[in-house]
Amino acid sequence: MNSKTINIGLFGFGTVGKGLYDVLQKIKPENVNIVKVCVRNVPKHQAEAPELEFTDQADDIFSDPRVNFIVELIDDAEAAYAIVKRALQAQLPVVSGNKKMLARHINEMITLQRQNHTALLYDASACGSIPVIRNLEEYYDNDLLISVKGILNGSSNFILSKIFNEGMNYAQALELAQKLGFAESDPTLDIGGWDSLFKLIIISIHAFGVYVQPEEIFNFGIGNMNEHDIQFAHEKQRRIKLVGWSEKVDDDKLILSVMPHLLSKQKYIYSVEDEFNGVVIKGLFYYKQFMFGQGAGGFPTGSAVLSDITAQLYDYRYQYKKLDAAHPLKFSNDYFVRIYYRYDSPATLNLLDFTTIHESYYSDSYKYVVGDVSLSQLHAQAQKLRESDVFIALYPQD
């Protein structure tokens, strides 16, 4: 039996922080306690959990001699960066749920962990209740891994599920997602693909040992999707899903992207619905393996945070084995994909130079092409594409 006790200094008491507290209240572990919580609005949260100690000063957490573990579950990426960095420098193990902060500062955080011999864990940041990072670290820690592909954002997937399963329009589905707490009042991070992008960057560090800055990766969300795109998917007996994709190609090259995919029924993630996430891991000799679970909500994510916390009872740390690979992969956008491209004018059509056009349609109200284009060109025009009345979806052959 483990005699170690974890006394948590918690930052944030929103959906996930409150979810962690509720999970702990339910299972009442003897060796995990929240001893102090730092929030902006102390009176509000004190009323929610009167038995907890609340403060609005970070120093109160770090100076409390009882605290031997930091859990950071706040939305502000820069504030999260300061908290996690301070914890590691103080040799306090820390769990973070802030994927934006991690996607931008993961290299520095790895260095700080090694310098201070202190663990930073963040499985809960990537796919909610799915332990994808720990699996990549422990089971797929070799060169057999080919690709990681999946639905990494529960909010956008909930919206797409309502559109394709219940015939809602985009506005109705978004409103319902916001009402149920799956989408924020400003849903840009979710529907714009940014949340998926940050998670993909974190996952790729563990899957392939390669860090890529967010600005280098082509990212296109579902915010521009309209009824014509939905009808096209129905006609082709496919569904639109927002997919993060990381794949080893040509032996030494790694490609990454986040964009809608037109998926056929044969794909595992075709049937991933509502706020659930699904990740397909493909290997050289074991073909495909599929992980599925809830990716949004207080209880699923709070449970994942608790798993990160309890791993520290056994001094668990990520090893980042692939960062020291003898033959490291190099990120590249030099790769061609087949896409469906709905455009509104000759000017927007000319934003992309297709090497091959497989299919095209033109009318006053609806124009599209299906053709081959490089990720480098999509990346170069990404901002113009996001700002134009166009829609892009990767359109695989099968």
Backbone torsions as a table, in degrees:
resi	resn	phi	psi	omega
1	MET	NA	138.1	-176.7
2	ASN	-83.4	125.4	-177.3
3	SER	-92.3	-5.3	-179.0
4	LYS	-68.7	141.6	177.2
5	THR	-120.7	134.6	178.4
6	ILE	-102.9	120.6	177.1
7	ASN	-111.3	111.5	-167.1
8	ILE	-92.2	132.8	161.8
9	GLY	-98.8	111.6	-171.7
10	LEU	-102.6	131.3	173.9
11	PHE	-108.2	114.8	179.1
12	GLY	102.1	133.9	179.1
13	PHE	-137.2	42.6	175.6
14	GLY	-86.2	-145.8	-175.9
15	THR	-56.7	-48.0	-175.7
16	VAL	-79.3	-42.2	178.1
17	GLY	-60.4	-45.2	176.5
18	LYS	-66.2	-36.2	177.1
19	GLY	-61.5	-42.1	176.8
20	LEU	-62.2	-46.1	179.2
21	TYR	-59.1	-45.0	-179.5
22	ASP	-64.0	-39.3	177.8
23	VAL	-63.3	-43.9	178.6
24	LEU	-63.9	-38.2	177.6
25	GLN	-63.4	-33.9	-177.3
26	LYS	-73.7	-44.8	-173.5
27	ILE	-97.4	-18.8	175.6
28	LYS	48.1	61.8	177.2
29	PRO	-67.8	144.2	-176.9
30	GLU	-74.9	-24.3	-171.8
31	ASN	-115.6	18.4	174.7
32	VAL	-133.6	120.4	-178.1
33	ASN	-135.9	143.6	168.2
34	ILE	-93.0	119.5	-177.3
35	VAL	-103.7	-23.3	178.6
36	LYS	-159.6	145.2	-176.8
37	VAL	-128.7	131.0	177.5
38	CYS	-102.7	122.9	-179.0
39	VAL	-140.3	167.0	176.3
40	ARG	-76.9	-42.9	-173.4
41	ASN	-111.3	89.7	-175.6
42	VAL	-62.7	-48.9	-177.7
43	PRO	-57.7	-40.4	-179.4
44	LYS	-60.0	-50.1	-174.9
45	HIS	-78.3	-27.9	176.3
46	GLN	-62.1	-34.2	177.6
47	ALA	-69.1	-30.5	-179.9
48	GLU	-74.1	-34.7	-177.6
49	ALA	-141.5	76.7	-173.0
50	PRO	-61.6	-21.6	-178.0
51	GLU	-81.4	-10.5	179.6
52	LEU	-89.7	155.6	173.6
53	GLU	-93.2	124.3	179.2
54	PHE	-114.4	150.5	174.9
55	THR	-147.3	160.9	173.2
56	ASP	-111.5	16.0	-179.2
57	GLN	-120.0	121.4	179.1
58	ALA	-60.2	-35.0	-179.0
59	ASP	-59.2	-30.8	179.9
60	ASP	-64.6	-30.8	177.1
61	ILE	-73.7	-51.1	-173.0
62	PHE	-70.9	-23.1	179.9
63	SER	-93.0	-4.8	-179.8
64	ASP	-75.8	116.4	-176.4
65	PRO	-65.5	-17.7	179.5
66	ARG	-74.8	-28.4	-172.8
67	VAL	-73.8	122.4	175.1
68	ASN	-125.0	12.8	-177.4
69	PHE	-157.6	135.4	179.8
70	ILE	-111.2	133.9	172.8
71	VAL	-122.5	120.5	-176.6
72	GLU	-110.3	115.6	-177.0
73	LEU	-135.5	55.1	-178.6
74	ILE	-115.3	162.2	-177.2
75	ASP	-82.5	-30.0	-174.2
76	ASP	-73.4	111.6	-174.3
77	ALA	-66.3	-39.3	-178.7
78	GLU	-70.6	-39.3	175.5
79	ALA	-64.9	-39.6	177.9
80	ALA	-62.5	-40.4	177.7
81	TYR	-58.2	-46.8	-179.2
82	ALA	-63.1	-40.8	-178.9
83	ILE	-65.9	-49.1	-176.7
84	VAL	-66.1	-42.2	178.8
85	LYS	-61.6	-44.5	179.8
86	ARG	-62.8	-40.4	179.7
87	ALA	-62.7	-47.3	-178.6
88	LEU	-64.3	-40.4	178.4
89	GLN	-65.4	-28.9	177.0
90	ALA	-87.6	4.8	-179.2
91	GLN	58.3	37.9	172.7
92	LEU	-102.2	119.3	176.0
93	PRO	-56.5	147.1	-172.8
94	VAL	-143.0	142.8	170.4
95	VAL	-112.4	133.3	178.4
96	SER	-123.6	142.4	174.8
97	GLY	-111.4	7.8	-173.0
98	ASN	-93.8	94.2	-174.8
99	LYS	-68.8	-29.2	177.3
100	LYS	-65.0	-45.1	178.1
101	MET	-61.7	-45.9	-178.2
102	LEU	-64.4	-40.9	-179.4
103	ALA	-63.1	-28.8	-178.6
104	ARG	-92.9	-26.7	-171.0
105	HIS	-124.4	16.1	-171.9
106	ILE	-62.5	-37.0	179.6
107	ASN	-61.3	-45.1	178.2
108	GLU	-63.5	-39.9	-179.0
109	MET	-66.2	-35.7	176.2
110	ILE	-64.1	-43.9	178.3
111	THR	-61.1	-44.8	-180.0
112	LEU	-63.6	-38.0	177.7
113	GLN	-61.4	-44.0	-177.7
114	ARG	-70.3	-40.0	-179.8
115	GLN	-65.4	-38.0	-173.7
116	ASN	-102.6	2.6	178.8
117	HIS	50.5	46.1	-175.0
118	THR	-133.4	141.1	-174.2
119	ALA	-88.5	139.0	165.1
120	LEU	-118.2	120.8	178.9
121	LEU	-117.5	145.7	-174.0
122	TYR	-156.1	33.1	177.8
123	ASP	-55.6	-36.2	-177.1
124	ALA	-67.9	-15.9	-177.6
125	SER	-76.8	-21.4	-168.1
126	ALA	-91.8	-51.3	-175.9
127	CYS	-143.8	40.2	177.2
128	GLY	59.3	-118.1	-173.3
129	SER	-81.3	-5.3	-178.7
130	ILE	-86.1	122.8	-179.1
131	PRO	-81.0	58.1	-172.3
132	VAL	-69.4	-39.8	-175.9
133	ILE	-67.7	-45.4	-178.7
134	ARG	-64.6	-35.1	176.4
135	ASN	-66.1	-43.0	177.9
136	LEU	-63.0	-38.0	180.0
137	GLU	-67.3	-42.4	-169.2
138	GLU	-98.5	-39.7	-172.6
139	TYR	-99.0	-34.8	-176.4
140	TYR	-106.3	36.4	-175.3
141	ASP	-88.4	45.4	179.5
142	ASN	-142.5	-175.9	-174.7
143	ASP	-89.3	9.7	-178.4
144	LEU	-79.6	-16.9	-175.3
145	LEU	-68.3	132.2	179.6
146	ILE	-108.0	-46.2	-176.0
147	SER	-153.0	154.1	170.2
148	VAL	-128.5	124.1	-175.3
149	LYS	-142.0	137.5	178.8
150	GLY	-178.9	176.3	173.0
151	ILE	-89.3	111.8	-171.1
152	LEU	-108.6	-2.4	-177.6
153	ASN	-129.8	117.2	-176.9
154	GLY	-71.0	-32.0	-177.0
155	SER	-66.4	-50.4	-179.7
156	SER	-66.1	-34.6	179.6
157	ASN	-68.7	-35.9	175.7
158	PHE	-60.0	-45.9	-179.9
159	ILE	-61.4	-47.1	-179.0
160	LEU	-65.7	-35.0	177.6
161	SER	-63.2	-43.4	-179.9
162	LYS	-66.0	-35.4	179.1
163	ILE	-67.5	-48.1	-172.9
164	PHE	-84.5	-25.4	-178.0
165	ASN	-97.2	-30.6	-173.7
166	GLU	-120.2	2.5	175.2
167	GLY	72.4	16.3	176.1
168	MET	-68.7	154.1	169.0
169	ASN	-85.6	173.8	-174.1
170	TYR	-60.4	-45.0	-177.2
171	ALA	-62.6	-42.3	179.1
172	GLN	-63.7	-43.9	-178.4
173	ALA	-65.5	-40.4	178.4
174	LEU	-64.7	-43.2	179.9
175	GLU	-61.2	-41.6	179.0
176	LEU	-66.1	-42.0	179.0
177	ALA	-60.5	-39.2	178.3
178	GLN	-69.1	-40.5	-179.8
179	LYS	-62.9	-37.2	-178.0
180	LEU	-86.3	-3.3	177.7
181	GLY	85.5	10.7	178.3
182	PHE	-85.5	-19.9	179.0
183	ALA	-129.7	145.6	179.0
184	GLU	-75.9	166.3	175.8
185	SER	-60.6	-35.1	169.1
186	ASP	-106.5	100.1	-171.3
187	PRO	-88.5	15.3	-171.9
188	THR	-55.7	-43.5	-177.7
189	LEU	-60.3	-37.7	-177.5
190	ASP	-79.0	-58.0	-174.1
191	ILE	-75.2	-21.7	177.8
192	GLY	-80.7	-5.8	178.2
193	GLY	88.1	-2.7	-174.6
194	TRP	-68.4	-41.0	177.8
195	ASP	-59.5	-45.0	177.6
196	SER	-62.9	-38.5	-179.9
197	LEU	-62.4	-46.7	-180.0
198	PHE	-61.0	-41.5	179.0
199	LYS	-65.4	-40.0	180.0
200	LEU	-62.5	-39.2	178.5
201	ILE	-62.4	-45.1	178.7
202	ILE	-62.9	-46.0	-179.3
203	ILE	-61.2	-40.5	-175.1
204	SER	-68.4	-29.2	174.1
205	ILE	-59.1	-42.7	-177.3
206	HIS	-83.0	-32.2	-177.9
207	ALA	-76.3	-40.9	-171.3
208	PHE	-129.0	-3.0	179.3
209	GLY	70.3	26.3	-178.4
210	VAL	-123.7	127.9	173.8
211	TYR	-101.3	130.4	178.0
212	VAL	-126.7	131.5	178.8
213	GLN	-69.1	147.2	-177.7
214	PRO	-54.8	-36.3	-176.3
215	GLU	-68.8	-15.3	-177.4
216	GLU	-88.6	-10.3	-171.7
217	ILE	-106.3	136.5	176.3
218	PHE	-70.5	126.3	-178.8
219	ASN	-133.9	127.3	178.8
220	PHE	-146.3	124.4	-174.6
221	GLY	-94.5	-157.5	-175.9
222	ILE	-107.8	4.5	-175.1
223	GLY	-63.2	-24.8	-179.0
224	ASN	-91.8	-1.5	-176.5
225	MET	-65.8	138.6	176.7
226	ASN	-131.2	-173.7	-173.9
227	GLU	-65.0	-28.1	177.8
228	HIS	-66.1	-40.3	179.8
229	ASP	-66.3	-39.4	178.4
230	ILE	-65.2	-42.3	178.8
231	GLN	-64.6	-40.2	177.7
232	PHE	-58.7	-45.9	179.2
233	ALA	-60.7	-44.1	179.0
234	HIS	-60.7	-44.0	-178.3
235	GLU	-63.1	-33.7	-179.8
236	LYS	-90.2	5.4	-178.8
237	GLN	56.3	46.1	179.4
238	ARG	-130.4	168.2	173.5
239	ARG	-123.6	150.5	175.6
240	ILE	-92.5	127.6	175.2
241	LYS	-132.0	144.1	175.5
242	LEU	-85.9	120.1	-168.1
243	VAL	-125.3	132.2	167.5
244	GLY	-93.9	136.3	-170.8
245	TRP	-138.4	124.8	176.4
246	SER	-131.4	122.6	-174.0
247	GLU	-145.3	139.7	173.7
248	LYS	-83.9	124.9	179.3
249	VAL	-131.2	152.7	176.6
250	ASP	54.0	35.1	174.9
251	ASP	69.5	-41.1	-172.6
252	ASP	-125.8	10.4	-173.5
253	LYS	-119.0	141.4	177.4
254	LEU	-121.3	128.9	176.0
255	ILE	-111.7	145.6	176.4
256	LEU	-136.9	145.2	173.5
257	SER	-161.9	156.9	169.3
258	VAL	-129.8	120.6	177.8
259	MET	-165.0	164.1	173.2
260	PRO	-62.7	144.9	173.6
261	HIS	-120.9	141.4	171.0
262	LEU	-91.1	102.8	-170.1
263	LEU	-100.8	138.3	174.5
264	SER	-86.5	167.9	-177.8
265	LYS	-64.2	-19.7	-178.0
266	GLN	-72.0	-17.5	-176.4
267	LYS	-82.7	138.1	-179.0
268	TYR	-56.9	-43.8	-173.2
269	ILE	-79.5	-3.4	174.0
270	TYR	-55.9	-37.3	-173.4
271	SER	-97.7	8.2	176.5
272	VAL	-79.0	117.4	-171.2
273	GLU	-116.5	168.2	172.7
274	ASP	53.6	-137.0	-174.2
275	GLU	-87.4	14.1	-178.7
276	PHE	-80.8	153.5	173.0
277	ASN	-110.5	155.4	175.0
278	GLY	-145.5	133.2	-177.5
279	VAL	-126.0	127.8	177.1
280	VAL	-107.2	122.0	178.3
281	ILE	-107.7	125.3	-177.2
282	LYS	-115.8	134.2	-178.4
283	GLY	-125.1	169.9	-174.7
284	LEU	-66.7	-38.1	-176.2
285	PHE	-119.4	-16.1	-179.6
286	TYR	-103.3	9.2	177.5
287	TYR	55.8	-112.8	-173.0
288	LYS	-120.7	142.7	172.7
289	GLN	-132.0	143.3	-168.6
290	PHE	-122.5	129.2	176.8
291	MET	-117.7	137.3	-170.6
292	PHE	-141.1	138.4	177.0
293	GLY	179.3	174.0	-179.7
294	GLN	-70.7	132.5	-176.9
295	GLY	-109.3	-1.1	-179.1
296	ALA	-144.0	159.0	178.0
297	GLY	108.9	152.3	-174.9
298	GLY	-64.4	-47.3	-177.0
299	PHE	-66.7	-50.7	-179.5
300	PRO	-60.4	-45.1	-177.8
301	THR	-73.2	-38.6	175.4
302	GLY	-59.7	-38.3	177.5
303	SER	-65.1	-39.2	178.2
304	ALA	-65.9	-38.5	176.0
305	VAL	-61.6	-42.7	179.1
306	LEU	-62.2	-37.2	177.8
307	SER	-62.7	-40.6	175.5
308	ASP	-62.8	-41.9	-179.4
309	ILE	-63.0	-50.3	-175.7
310	THR	-68.9	-21.8	174.6
311	ALA	-61.4	-27.6	179.8
312	GLN	-74.5	-15.1	172.3
313	LEU	-60.9	-22.9	-179.8
314	TYR	-115.5	19.7	175.7
315	ASP	57.5	37.4	-179.5
316	TYR	-70.9	140.0	175.2
317	ARG	-140.7	148.6	170.2
318	TYR	-69.5	140.7	-178.9
319	GLN	-97.1	-20.3	-179.4
320	TYR	51.7	46.7	-173.4
321	LYS	-59.7	-35.8	-173.8
322	LYS	-78.0	-11.2	175.2
323	LEU	-65.8	-23.3	-178.2
324	ASP	-105.7	26.6	-177.6
325	ALA	-63.5	145.0	179.9
326	ALA	-66.8	-33.7	-179.9
327	HIS	-125.8	80.5	-174.8
328	PRO	-66.7	147.4	175.7
329	LEU	-77.8	156.6	176.6
330	LYS	-118.6	129.4	178.0
331	PHE	-67.8	141.8	178.8
332	SER	-152.2	148.3	170.1
333	ASN	-103.5	10.2	-178.8
334	ASP	-83.2	76.5	-176.3
335	TYR	-157.7	136.2	-176.9
336	PHE	-97.9	139.4	178.4
337	VAL	-130.5	154.6	174.4
338	ARG	-94.0	127.7	-177.7
339	ILE	-128.0	154.4	163.9
340	TYR	-93.2	128.0	-176.7
341	TYR	-130.7	107.5	175.0
342	ARG	-94.1	125.0	-175.3
343	TYR	-127.8	172.7	-175.5
344	ASP	-121.4	-8.9	-176.1
345	SER	-161.6	163.8	175.0
346	PRO	-56.8	-32.9	-178.9
347	ALA	-64.8	-43.2	179.4
348	THR	-74.8	-30.3	174.2
349	LEU	-62.4	-38.7	-177.5
350	ASN	-77.0	-1.9	173.6
351	LEU	-64.6	-26.6	-177.4
352	LEU	-120.2	142.2	178.4
353	ASP	-107.9	97.9	-178.5
354	PHE	-77.1	132.7	176.4
355	THR	-78.3	-31.2	177.6
356	THR	-143.3	138.3	173.0
357	ILE	-110.6	120.6	-178.1
358	HIS	-93.3	-27.7	-174.6
359	GLU	-158.5	145.3	176.7
360	SER	-149.9	155.5	178.1
361	TYR	-147.3	142.6	-177.1
362	TYR	-144.3	123.6	170.5
363	SER	-146.3	177.9	-179.5
364	ASP	-62.6	-35.7	-173.1
365	SER	-103.2	-12.7	-172.0
366	TYR	-151.4	124.1	-179.8
367	LYS	-137.2	133.9	175.9
368	TYR	-151.5	159.8	168.4
369	VAL	-132.3	151.9	167.4
370	VAL	-115.0	119.0	-175.5
371	GLY	-159.4	177.2	-178.0
372	ASP	-99.1	134.2	-179.5
373	VAL	-149.3	154.1	-178.2
374	SER	-85.0	149.9	174.2
375	LEU	-61.9	-32.0	-180.0
376	SER	-64.4	-37.2	178.3
377	GLN	-72.6	-40.8	175.5
378	LEU	-59.6	-42.4	-179.9
379	HIS	-65.2	-41.5	-178.9
380	ALA	-62.8	-32.6	-176.9
381	GLN	-103.1	10.5	-170.2
382	ALA	-55.2	-47.4	-176.8
383	GLN	-64.5	-43.5	177.8
384	LYS	-63.4	-39.4	179.1
385	LEU	-64.2	-42.7	180.0
386	ARG	-65.5	-31.6	-176.8
387	GLU	-87.4	-9.9	-178.0
388	SER	-96.8	167.5	177.3
389	ASP	-86.6	69.0	-179.5
390	VAL	-134.5	163.6	175.3
391	PHE	-140.0	139.1	-178.4
392	ILE	-126.0	136.3	171.7
393	ALA	-142.7	132.4	173.3
394	LEU	-63.0	134.4	-172.1
395	TYR	-126.5	82.3	-177.2
396	PRO	-65.3	158.4	-178.1
397	GLN	-67.1	-34.8	-175.2
398	ASP	-112.3	NA	NA
